[in-house]
Each structure stands twice: as C-alpha cells, then as structure tokens.
C-alpha cells in the first residue's frame, strides 16, 4: 500500500475513533501492520505509566512518527497472522496496551489487545 500526501493529510486529521476504524479496514485489506524497530520495538507509555506498543496501517504513517522518542527507529512490517497469533497474545501476557495510529503530534488510540483483536476479527469476516 502506498499512501499519497493528500490521503495522509486527510487521514491524520481524523479524530482518534475514525483513525481506529480506518486502521482496522486497511489492515484487514492489506493483511499487515507496521511498527517502529531499532534494536527492539518502539514503545511508549500513557498517563498511568502503562506500556504501549504503537502500530500503524501503512509504512508512511509509521515513518513520519519516527522522531522524538522514536528517532532512529525504522518502519517494519508485521503480518496480520503474526499480529493475531503471536504479538497480541504476547502483549496481553505482558500487560502492554496497543497504540493504534499515533500521529506526529502524538495522538494515538490506546486500546487493550482484546479490543483490537475483536475489531480485526469482525473486519476479517468481511473477507471470508
């Protein structure tokens, strides 16, 4: 998937819940997500110090967030199968939340792993 500048601007301007919906649809369609990696996956924390694993629906969105605390990190693809079968269960086990679709200004939708898995499961029913 290639995201052009106009589409990126429009999607980044969406409120968090709409970016979450967009994320789920794109991930269902393209069967992959993107994280940031440099000697380990990028993480952040929310107000209560809970760890958050950020994910994006396309490389371009991850790339523009590779600044600040994530400077030097590079976008890395994660297959949908790996996300659902390995990553989300591991994050749940470790008590790590998922940060869906952060923006350069830092706004992401933080959800429990079960919520993301359920939303993706519903979306994937459209492809069967």
Buried (B, 14 or more C-beta within 10 A) or exposed (E): EEBEEEEBEEBBEBEBEEBBBBBBBBBBEEEBBBBBBEEEBBBBEEEEEEBBBBBBBBBBBBBBBBEEEBEEBBBBBBEBEEBBEEBBEEBBEEEBBBBBBBBEEEEBBBBBBEBBBEBBEEBBEEEE
